[in-house]
Amino acid sequence: MILQNIRLALRTVRGNKLRSFLTMLGIIISVASVVTVISVGQGVENQVRGEINNLGANLLYINPGDFKNDEGDVDLANVGSAFGGANVLTKKDVDVIRDFENVQSVAYSSIFNKSIKKGERDIGQRTIFAVSEQYPDVYGQNVEAGNFFDEDKETNTVVLGFGVAQELYGTPDGAISGILEINGDKYVVTGVMESFGEAIDLFGGPTPNKSIYLPFEEARAILEADPPIQEIAFRISEEANQDELVDGLNDKLLSDVHDGQQEFTILTQEDSLNLISTVFGYITSFVALVASLSLIVGAIGIMNIMLVSVTERTREIGLRKALGATNVQVLSQFLIESIILSVIGGLIGVALAYLIVAIVTILSDINGSFSLINILLATGVAALVGVLAGLWPAWQAARKDPIKSLRHE
């Protein structure tokens, strides 16, 4: 009976192609939207995670604020307020970290925005990284052209991120010896950093590729004050026990520098990856939820068409009942028809999402990530929508009186 109802449903869909397509349109759009959002979100997350992994598991960070919970996990609710808190990191922290056992190299940085000029051209606000001299070694980032900082020159020196060099000079080599004006003072470009990673740039915030580097001490002239240390990064030896080192260093900083106040957080690469997964999970879930609201529109569309179909096929229903069909058989016929409409719409939506993600991958730096689980989930949700949308029309069809139905004009 089920196979017969499926054949009848497919025949009905083929016999009313335009109406069936319009009925499925809401499901197609909603499934395509949800699958595209999830696939792109997972793709970007995988890229970011890959770029963080490339930095090495032995790279650790210290940031102002306490944003770990009692279990030692990063608490996302406290991250924003912690990063915006007081500047509690100082050169004393750097000295303690540098002298700590199994610490190989240390770098510290401060980030701020200033207006930049190239000749007479005002290129607007740019992010400036004021960094210590060991920055490239700690982050494992090489210089693409020139030198990191030329200490022998009397003039002020800066190093450009890869993206800034391309924007202003076309090529990394073309940027060397260029002159930029920051806060009224002229700076000579002595180097260009290699590309830090394409996925990091997708968020549009202060990323290494889009930034300008200058020696940490030179930031004092631009800011007209001592630059705050906003992050300390350091590498530890590969053989070091990371958990023990973090606990020991945390205790050392508490006792020697911060008077027992937990006003800083030491982050491992695992903490960073967990934080990224949490953030992407929230963002992707929220956007997917908004996109899935169109499923309601699709369900209403299927329900309306099925109700119309029940009305149009009243005599057919009466004839089937007169020939012995039960209420359950009639109900299953229309319910299966609703499910098939929804599932076909879901499959078309998945195919459309695959096409959209493929186009996005070709035209941008984003690599979408399709998974069988997402496809099966989307198809399953579409089938569930078909069940919910078809229940009422199918029930209406099943409870029709066969005699009245046969008399229906």
Summary of the structure (lengths in Angstrom):
residues: 409
radius of gyration: 31.0
end to end distance: 28.2
largest distance: 102.2
contacts: 1351
relative contact order: 0.19
helix: 58%
strand: 18%
